[in-house]
Amino acid sequence: MARTRKRTIRVDDVDYQWTVSQADPRHVVVRVWNVDGGQDVRLEERVAFDDPWLNYGPIITTDPERVAEVFALEPVTPRLVERLIREALADPLSGA
């Protein structure tokens, strides 16, 4: 992941911005922060993701029936970001 792009998501009438950046070949870091000044949510979550571009060799040499079991190939989506925000808001110990 060469560049980091800010994206906006609206959860319960509150706007948040989020970015995804590469942590290592097997993980990305999702950062989320509030842009409206309402409930303050700042979170940083490390998410498993085996980037197909970085792991091409190991992915294509793995038994095709085991690829989904061995590699985390689902990219970060707005649905995942929404879930992370809701979990942070529901957890008083998260610091959100």
C-alpha positions in Angstrom: 0.0 0.0 0.0 1.9 2.9 -1.3 -0.4 5.8 -0.4 -2.9 6.3 2.4 -6.3 7.7 1.4 -8.7 9.3 3.9 -12.2 8.0 3.6 -15.4 9.1 5.3 -18.1 7.0 6.9 -21.3 8.0 8.6 -22.4 6.0 11.6 -25.5 7.0 13.6 -25.5 10.5 12.0 -21.8 11.1 13.0 -19.1 11.4 10.4 -15.8 9.7 10.8 -12.7 9.5 8.7 -10.6 6.4 8.3 -7.4 5.2 6.7 -5.8 1.9 6.1 -2.0 1.5 6.0 0.2 -1.5 5.7 1.7 -2.7 9.0 3.5 -5.8 7.6 2.9 -8.4 4.8 0.2 -10.0 7.0 -1.6 -7.0 8.6 -2.9 -3.6 8.0 -3.7 -0.8 10.5 -7.1 0.8 10.4 -7.2 4.3 12.0 -10.6 6.0 12.7 -11.3 9.4 14.1 -14.4 11.6 14.6 -14.6 14.7 12.3 -17.9 16.2 13.7 -16.8 16.9 17.2 -19.6 14.7 18.7 -18.7 11.5 20.5 -14.9 11.3 20.3 -13.7 8.1 18.7 -10.1 7.6 17.9 -9.1 4.1 17.4 -6.3 2.2 15.8 -6.9 -1.5 15.1 -4.5 -4.0 13.6 -6.4 -6.3 11.2 -5.2 -9.5 9.6 -4.8 -9.1 5.8 -2.5 -11.1 3.5 -2.0 -8.7 0.7 -2.2 -10.7 -2.5 0.4 -8.6 -4.2 2.9 -9.1 -1.4 2.0 -12.8 -0.8 1.4 -13.8 -4.4 4.0 -16.7 -4.4 2.8 -18.3 -1.1 -0.9 -17.9 -2.1 -0.6 -19.6 -5.5 1.6 -22.4 -4.2 -0.8 -23.3 -1.4 -3.3 -26.0 -1.9 -6.3 -24.2 -3.5 -8.7 -25.9 -1.0 -6.7 -24.4 1.9 -6.1 -20.8 0.7 -9.1 -19.4 2.6 -8.1 -21.3 5.7 -4.4 -20.2 5.6 -4.7 -16.6 4.3 -6.8 -13.6 5.3 -7.7 -12.2 1.9 -10.8 -10.1 2.8 -9.9 -6.4 2.4 -11.0 -3.7 4.9 -14.4 -2.5 3.9 -16.7 0.2 5.2 -18.8 -2.6 6.9 -15.7 -3.6 8.9 -15.0 0.0 9.8 -18.5 0.5 11.0 -18.3 -2.6 13.2 -15.0 -1.3 14.7 -16.6 2.1 15.5 -19.7 0.5 17.1 -17.5 -1.8 19.2 -15.4 1.1 20.3 -18.5 3.1 21.3 -20.0 0.2 23.2 -16.8 -0.6 25.1 -16.3 2.0 27.9 -12.7 0.6 28.4 -11.7 1.3 24.8 -11.0 4.9 25.5 -13.4 6.0 22.8 
